[in-house]
Amino acid sequence: MTYESQKTSYSMRYIVFLVLIGFAGILSTNVYAMPPFHSQEIYDFSNVIAVGKVISVDSTFSPTHNLYEIKVEKFLKNPQDSDVLFASGQKTANIRLGNQVFDVNDRGLFYLTNNTMGYDPYSGIFLVHPTSQLIEPEWDKCDIFDKEIPREHWVFGGTGQMPSIRQGNNTDIENFAIGKEVLVSYDIFNHSSDAKNVTYGIMIKKIDEPDYLYTETNNSYLLEPCVPYKTLTWTFTPTKSGQYAAEIYDLVGSQTGVGFTASSDLDSNSKVLQSPLKQFKAGIPIYEIQCKEEFELAFKASDDSPACVKPETKIKLIERGWIRNEKIPEQEDKIITPKDNDKLIDIKKGESFVVKLDSSYDWRIDIDNKTVVDSDYSDIRYSGSQGVYRAHNSGQAILTGIGDPLCRLSEPPCASPSILFQLNINVR
């Protein structure tokens, strides 16, 4: 379809566009704040990644968005049949959003999603994700995208790459064993045409024992020019049960980290019984939560959260009004499901809603304007949900969720991508 014929077809849907994408544009101008995505997350939820040149910009497309016509030089993910793509992007730059506004002849690294904000997803319009950026001159000098860069070593965009951590074939960071070696890996890179020396170190500490510390510092590395990525590795063997934090840092003050839990009760054929709250968040029905031997399930009177206590202790806590064991009362709330992706909901101040997304993903939820809507941490009535959210003040907010496939924790882990969920909220 030609650009002119596509433009004509869009006019019939302008009212829908004005209500949905225009509303989202107003939000992004005033209150939108991007969650801190790391590079692999951006790679995963992008339907298409491409290096290309903007050959036309239609600024009349909507009050808030331009329509870009992009001539693709190279597809880096999910090649399309045509090398000319159409994508809508924010018309004005926003510091909090971090989005790039493109002009004709700009060359960019484009992260494109099928998130069409109300348009027919088959109309051929992509959405330019805010992490899209101009091509840096050094990338061209290095012909950096002529090199093969797999998903697990993708280091472009966002907050950079997250460290990888595993114990043998086990990537379930909540269930490592003591006495077995843990491997931490992290990618560094040099996308410039000059060689450079860098220094990195790692610090691993047991959270409840600050003196129990493992450090390896002042390791210098020479990076030759135009290195797309270089993987650094460290090994560490936990000798005590508990929670650990691993922090990787350089000499200029940048740091990133990852945590893990090690236990003496874990062997190759069993897993540690998770805490009641972790079981609930994993989707286990609240009255099917398991406790260790000699403990019983109870619910805190203050917030109804599950807890495991000894029978003799439970009686005393009930007498003092600290816990209760009757059933949690039911209450009807609006249920947000994957079908609500990119939709607008209108609620009143004081009302609440429940986010219940695909249970085959591990979800991280972020609200950009918590003065308007925030998680009601005391409300845990909905097993297997991503939480209850309550409207506190009039205004607008955007809820963003990133879902990581649970199959990545299997052995061997799957290569399924993360997915993105967004919900526009108006509070009256």
URNORZI-V256610 format. One line per field, one symbol per residue. phi: phi as a letter, one per 30 degrees, with the letter a starting at -180 (. if undefined). psi: psi as a letter, one per 30 degrees, with the letter a starting at -180 (. if undefined). burial: b if it has 16 or more other C-alpha atoms within 10 Angstrom, else e. Layout:
phi: ???
psi: ???
burial: ???
//
This chain:
phi: .dddddddddddcddddddcdddddddddcbdbddddceddddddddbbacabdcabcdceadcbdcccccddadcahecdcccccbcbedbdbdddidcccceidcbccccbddchjdedcdjcccddeddadddedddechdddcdbdedcdbciicjdddcbabicdcdddbccdibdcccbaccabccdcdacbbbbbbcbdecbeddbbbbchccbccddicdabccbbbacdcbdkcbbcccbcdcjdabbacabcbddcbdcbbddddeddddddjdedccdccdeibbdbbdddbiddbcbdeddeddddddidbbbdddddadbdccbeddeiccccbcejdbbccbceddbccccbcdbddcbbdcddcbdcdiccjcbcdcbdkbabcbbcccedddddbdddcdddbcbbbcbccc
psi: kleeeeeeffefgeeeeeedeeeeeeefeefkkklikleeeeeefkekkkklkkflkjfgelffkljkjkjkekkfkiklekgklkkklkfkkkeeeglkkklkfkkljkjklgighfljfgfgklkjkffklkkkeeeeefhegfkjjlefgkgklbgakklkkljbgjgjffhlklgkkkkklkklljglgkllklkllkkklkegiffjkkkjlhjkkjjlkhjelkkkklkkjkfkkaklkkkkllfgfklllkllkkkffkafgllkklleeeeeffgkkeggkkllkgllklkkfeggkklklkeeeeeeeeefgellglkkkkkklkkklffgkglkkjllkflllkjjakfgljkkkkkfiffeklkiffjhfjkglglkkkkelkallkkkkkkkkffffljlllgklllkkkkkkkk.
burial: eeeeeeeeeeeeeeeebbebbbbbbebbbebbbbbebbbbbbbbbbbbbbbbbbebbeeebbebbbbbbbbbeebbbeeeeeebbbbbbbbeebeebbbbbbeeebbbbbbbbbbbbbbeeeeebbbbbbbbbbbeeebeebebeeeeeebebbbbbbebbbbebbbeebbbbebbbbeebbebebbbbbbbbeeeebebbbebbbeeeeeeeeeeeeeeeebeebbbbeeeeeebebeebbbbebbbbbeeeeebebbbbbbeebeeeeeeebbbbebbbbebebeebbbeeebbbbbbeeebbbbbbeeeebeebbeeeebbeeeeeeeeeeebeeebbbebeebebeebbbbbbeeebbbebbbbbbebbbbeeeebbbbbbbbbbbbbbbbbbbbbbbbbbbebeeeeeeeebbbbbbbbbbbe
//
